[in-house]
Amino acid sequence: MNQPPPSPVNFVRRVCIVVSITLFGVLLVWLLGASFDILLLLLAAMLIALPLRAGANWLARKTGWPGGISLAVIGLGVAGVLVGVGALVAPLVGEQAKELQSELPNVLQNARKQLEQTAWGSQLVDRIPESPEKLMEQGSGGSKLAGRALGVVSTTFGAVTDIYVVFFLALFLAAQPALYVDGFVLLIPPAGRQRARRVLDKLNESLLGWLTGTLMSMTIVGILSGIGLWLLGVRLAGILALFAALITFIPNLGPILALIPALLFALLDGPQQAFYVVLLYVGIQTVESNIITPIIQRRLNDIPPALLLLVQIIVGAFAGTLGLAMAAPLLVIVLVLVKMLYIQDGLGDTKSVTV
């Protein structure tokens, strides 16, 4: 039995619905892409707020103080520790920073000479200006220089603004976490609000565990790097170890980036010294990856390294350095959501996956 053809009115209505859904999807993707940097800044603020709030809750349980007073005490304590450590380290870092500024031309010149001894290195050197002055002179003169200067100012201003936003967002999130959690849960249908709170609690636990383990790994890597570089007699061992500790926050790529400046300074004392530095950093990375991290982050061992690297590449392509730094915690969030909302709730598989 043949069905009658749809009326023109119904056909136009269906076309309008399809077009509207398509446009809404495109708009949603565009908004996510345009606001991706903002979402990563929010994630960075959460990583600061979580330990502050956890410390405040612990202090409130131990002392019975109100949450606001406990948070203020924890915040002042953290600030005091940072100021104290800064006061102890600042003279050494400041002195080594001045030495770094004076030694950097020699380091770069020595690296150029080392590269010129190989065929591929010689081709690379031909593309690099001999000095920063020649680099600034390339192009169309003053307009290029002014453009680079404006770019530096713009980048610096943007970084300061980002730090300002992250700092105050972290304070707001740490001061009243229930306000934002309750507001988010209200957007969920009543039947799913209890599950939503469990998911949020698991995200809080997973991110806090990942952050704690990462900070401990950073500290251990910094100490081992400082001791090893000092024993080898590498110049600026303190500032190089500090850089190695900070860059460890970025998994996979961090150790490679940490090796580059240490290798350049080791080359000043010859290829043999550079070889020892490479062995040192490979040894530290081996210990960190196979011993320290598995012990500290036992419950996060199921993060596939290849998947983490892939996420770093994708997120880094969209958000640059900030994306590389936030890729790991972003993956932790995605894994928790996939396990709880898709595998457990969507597929009904509660046995093969535990979180």
Residue, then its C-alpha position, 0 to 999 in steps of 0.5 A: m500500500n503506497q503512502p501519500p507523499p508528505s505535505p509541503v508544510n511538513f517537508v519544510r518543517r523537517v528541513c528547518i529542524v534538520v538545519s537548526i540542529t546542524l547549525f546548533g551543532v556547528l555553533l556548539v563546536w565553535l563555542l567550545g573551540a573559542s572558549f577552550d583556553i578559558l576552560l583550561l584556565l578554569l581547570a588550572a584554577m581547580l587544580i589550585a583550589l582542590p588542595l586548598r579546600a582539602g587542607a581547609n577541610w582537614l584543619a576544620r575536622k581537627t580543630g572544629w574551626p569554621g571553613g572560612i577560618s580554616l581556609a584562611v589559615i591554610g592559605l596564609g600557611v602556604a603563602g608563608v612557606l612559599v615566601g620562606v622558600g623564595a627568600l632562601v632560594a632567591p639569592l642563589v637563583g638570582e645569582q645564577a640567573k645573572e650568570l645565565q645571562s652572561e653565559l648564554p651567548n657562549v653556550l649558544q656559540n658553543a652549540r653552534k660549533q658542535l652542530e657545525q661538525t655534522a652534515w645535518g647540523s651544518q645545514l641547520v646552522d646555515r638557517i640560524p642567524e649568528s647572533p640575536e642582533k642579526l636575528m632582529e635585523q632580518g626582514s624589513g627593518g624597523s617594522k619587523l623589530a617593532g612587531r616582535a617587541l609588540g608581540v613580546v609585550s602582548t604575550t607578557f600581558g596575556a600571561v599576567t592576565d591569565i595568572y590573575v584570572v587563575f588565582f582569583l578563580a581558585l580563591f572563589l572555588a576554594a572559598q565556596p565549593a558547595l555553591y558551584v557544585d549545587g548550582f551545577v547539580l541543579l542543571i541535572p534532572p532530579a533522578g540523576r542528581q545523586r549520581a551526579r554528586r558521586v561523579l563530582d566527588k570521584l573527579n575531586e578525588s582523582l584530580l587531587g590524587w593526581l596532583t599530589g602525586t605529580l607534585m611529589s614527583m616534581t620535588i623528587v626530580g628536582i632534588l635528584s637533578g640538583i644533586g646529580l648536576w652538582l656532583l658532575g660540576v655542571r654550571l648553574a646546577g641549581i637553576l637547571a634543577l629548578f627548571a627540571a622540577l617545574i617542567t616535570f609537570i608536563p609528562n612525556l615531553g617535560p623530561i626532554l625539555a628539561l634536558i636541553p638547557a642542561l645539555l647545552f651548558a654541559l657542552l661547554d665542558g666537552p662532549q664527555q660531560a654532555f654524555y654524563v648529563v644525558l646518562l643522568y637525566v635518562g637515569i632520573q627519568t627511568v627511576e621517576s617513570n618506573i619507580i616513583t610514579p607507580i608508587i605515588q600514583r598507584r590508582l592512576n597507573d591505568i592511564p595509557p601512555a600512548l593515549l596521554l601523548l596523543v591527548q597532549i599533541i591534540v590539546g597542545a595544537f589547540a592551546g599551545t603550552l597551556g594545553l600541554a600542561m593541562a593535558a594530563p588532568l584533562l585526560v584524568i577527567v575524561l577517563v573518569l567520565v567515560k568509566m562512570l557515565y558511559i561504561q557503567d551507566g550507559l552500558g551497564d557494565t559495573k564489573s569490568v571497570t572500577v573507579 
